Amino acid sequence: MTKIIMHGCNGKMGQVISDIVSADEEAQIVAGIDINPVKKNDYPVFATLAECDVQADVIIDFAAAVAVDALLDYSVEKGIPVVLCTTGLSEEQLAKVQESSKKVAILKSANMSLGINTILKLVNQISGLFADAGFDIEIVEKHHNQKLDAPSGTALAIADSINEALDNEYAYKYDRTPDRIKRPKKEIGISAVRGGTIVGEHEIIYAGKDEVIEIKHTAYSKAIFANGAVSAAKFLNGAKPGMYNMSDVIDAQQ
């Protein structure tokens, strides 16, 4: 049984994960953390991690970037691994994540779905072929109008996976409108759409002469991310300190 602290338990993702875990015989949420400490589920809820005295195996984080520093401090102090799902972290926070991973296991992923993480592997394998053939590479992502960060962490992760395949030969750029110049040959463009209740959509476009290849992932429910987060929590239970990602979870399940 994996005992979980749900960081951001009263948010939309926190509630979806709570419902999924309630039906999982291999996991249990033993405490929740939320700035609005209303008890919505059958576990105690605290306003801050500092108030939480419940023993746990793993923390799942779906809160906000502003809360990540305190989360990392608590994780290191208590020796509890973290599934870190919050996006929009600053460079300083990303550095702190790396430093904290030397003392405790941290699984960081901008997107927890099996489909997206399979696409990350796929674009890493094929982007070099298309780039060498002169194809332009564009990423278009769409989310609901309540999402605060743009471009999405998933779009940046896709661009990073492409860049890794190309030995960082390409750079990526978000929002070209201020420049009004022709698209540079070795540049990955990222466009963001925010509207309505779109859960999440990511499209990678390889545009060559007289042909276009498109790879697209559409999320119709937050449950796909919640299921991935729970699988990641089970994977981290007892894991040694270090940085992990969803590829490690997928490989362990095969």
URGI-V630645 format. One record per residue. N is the residue number from 1. PSI is psi in whole degrees, -180 to 180 (NA if undefined). BURIAL is b if it has 16 or more other C-alpha atoms within 10 Angstrom, else e. D_FIRST is the distance of its C-alpha to the first C-alpha in Angstrom with 1 decimal. Layout:
# URGI-V630645
n=<N;N>
psi=<PSI;PSI>
burial=<BURIAL;BURIAL>
d_first=<D_FIRST;D_FIRST>
This chain:
# URGI-V630645
n=<1;2;3;4;5;6;7;8;9;10;11;12;13;14;15;16;17;18;19;20;21;22;23;24;25;26;27;28;29;30;31;32;33;34;35;36;37;38;39;40;41;42;43;44;45;46;47;48;49;50;51;52;53;54;55;56;57;58;59;60;61;62;63;64;65;66;67;68;69;70;71;72;73;74;75;76;77;78;79;80;81;82;83;84;85;86;87;88;89;90;91;92;93;94;95;96;97;98;99;100;101;102;103;104;105;106;107;108;109;110;111;112;113;114;115;116;117;118;119;120;121;122;123;124;125;126;127;128;129;130;131;132;133;134;135;136;137;138;139;140;141;142;143;144;145;146;147;148;149;150;151;152;153;154;155;156;157;158;159;160;161;162;163;164;165;166;167;168;169;170;171;172;173;174;175;176;177;178;179;180;181;182;183;184;185;186;187;188;189;190;191;192;193;194;195;196;197;198;199;200;201;202;203;204;205;206;207;208;209;210;211;212;213;214;215;216;217;218;219;220;221;222;223;224;225;226;227;228;229;230;231;232;233;234;235;236;237;238;239;240;241;242;243;244;245;246;247;248;249;250;251;252;253;254>
psi=<124;118;126;138;125;106;111;41;-26;2;175;-47;-38;-39;-37;-45;-40;-43;-42;-44;-32;-22;8;120;-12;2;156;132;119;-15;154;151;130;142;-21;85;53;135;108;-11;178;57;156;147;132;150;-29;158;-33;-27;-15;120;22;133;139;164;-33;150;130;125;117;62;-116;156;-35;-21;-2;-37;-47;-36;-46;-40;-45;-44;-46;-43;-44;-12;35;122;157;132;103;106;-9;136;178;27;147;168;-38;-40;-39;-38;-38;-35;-47;-43;-42;-31;-14;-17;-20;152;131;126;113;127;133;-19;131;1;148;-41;-48;-42;-27;-39;-38;-41;-40;-48;-29;-32;-34;-16;-35;-40;-49;-37;-43;-27;5;14;142;148;125;147;129;125;146;136;172;163;2;-7;130;-38;146;133;168;156;-32;-42;-42;-37;-39;-45;-40;-39;-39;-46;-38;-39;-28;16;41;23;-36;149;159;153;135;128;95;-5;-36;-20;-38;50;162;145;121;148;-42;58;132;122;141;126;141;135;135;118;147;-135;29;120;-47;131;130;131;130;126;124;107;112;-170;115;11;149;132;131;134;125;140;129;128;125;-10;148;-11;-30;-35;-38;-44;-40;-40;-39;-41;-40;-39;-43;-39;-40;-16;110;4;150;157;146;173;132;165;180;-23;-36;-39;-45;-44;-37;-26;-14;NA>
burial=<e;b;b;b;b;b;b;b;b;b;e;e;b;b;b;b;b;b;e;e;b;e;e;e;e;e;b;b;b;b;b;b;b;b;b;e;b;e;e;e;b;e;e;b;b;b;e;b;b;e;e;b;e;e;e;b;b;b;b;b;b;b;b;e;e;e;b;b;b;e;b;b;b;e;b;b;e;e;b;b;b;b;b;b;b;b;b;b;b;e;e;e;b;e;e;e;b;e;e;b;b;e;b;b;b;b;b;b;b;b;b;b;b;b;e;b;b;e;b;b;e;e;b;b;e;e;b;b;e;e;b;e;e;e;b;b;b;b;b;b;b;b;b;e;e;e;e;e;e;b;b;b;b;b;b;b;b;b;b;b;b;b;b;b;b;b;e;e;e;b;b;b;e;e;e;e;e;e;e;e;e;e;e;e;e;e;b;b;b;b;b;b;e;b;e;e;e;b;b;b;b;b;b;b;b;b;b;e;e;e;e;e;e;e;e;e;e;e;b;e;e;e;b;b;b;b;b;b;b;b;b;b;b;b;b;b;b;e;b;e;b;b;b;b;b;b;b;e;b;b;e;e;e;e>
d_first=<0.0;3.8;6.3;9.5;13.2;15.3;18.7;21.4;19.5;22.8;24.1;24.3;21.5;19.3;20.0;19.4;16.0;15.2;16.5;14.6;11.1;12.4;12.8;9.6;7.5;4.7;5.1;7.0;10.3;11.2;14.6;17.2;20.3;23.5;27.2;27.6;25.3;25.5;22.7;22.2;18.7;16.9;15.8;18.3;20.3;22.3;25.3;24.6;21.9;24.3;23.7;19.9;19.0;15.3;12.9;10.5;9.2;11.1;14.0;15.1;18.9;21.2;23.8;27.2;28.9;30.4;27.1;25.9;27.8;26.2;22.7;23.4;25.0;22.0;19.6;21.9;22.6;19.0;17.9;15.1;15.1;16.4;16.6;20.2;21.6;24.6;28.0;31.5;30.9;34.0;35.1;34.5;30.9;30.3;31.8;29.5;26.4;27.8;28.6;25.2;23.5;25.4;23.3;19.8;18.1;19.3;19.0;22.0;23.1;25.8;24.4;21.0;22.4;22.6;26.3;27.3;25.7;27.5;30.7;30.3;30.5;33.3;35.6;35.1;36.6;39.4;40.7;42.9;44.7;45.6;46.4;48.8;50.4;51.2;48.6;47.7;44.1;42.9;39.6;39.6;36.6;36.5;34.3;34.6;37.1;34.6;33.3;34.6;34.6;36.9;36.7;33.0;30.6;30.0;33.8;34.1;31.3;33.3;36.5;34.9;33.8;37.4;38.9;37.0;38.4;41.9;41.7;41.9;45.3;44.6;43.9;42.4;43.9;42.9;45.8;49.1;51.3;52.8;54.1;56.1;56.5;55.9;52.4;52.3;51.7;48.7;46.7;43.6;44.0;41.1;41.9;39.8;40.2;38.9;39.4;38.3;34.7;34.2;30.4;31.1;33.5;34.3;37.3;38.6;42.4;44.3;48.0;50.7;54.3;54.5;50.9;47.5;44.0;41.2;37.4;35.7;32.2;31.9;28.8;29.4;26.2;23.8;21.0;21.4;20.6;17.6;16.1;16.9;15.4;12.0;12.4;13.7;10.9;8.5;11.7;12.3;9.3;11.6;14.6;18.0;20.3;22.2;22.8;20.8;21.5;20.5;22.6;20.2;17.3;19.8;21.1;17.7;17.2;20.8>
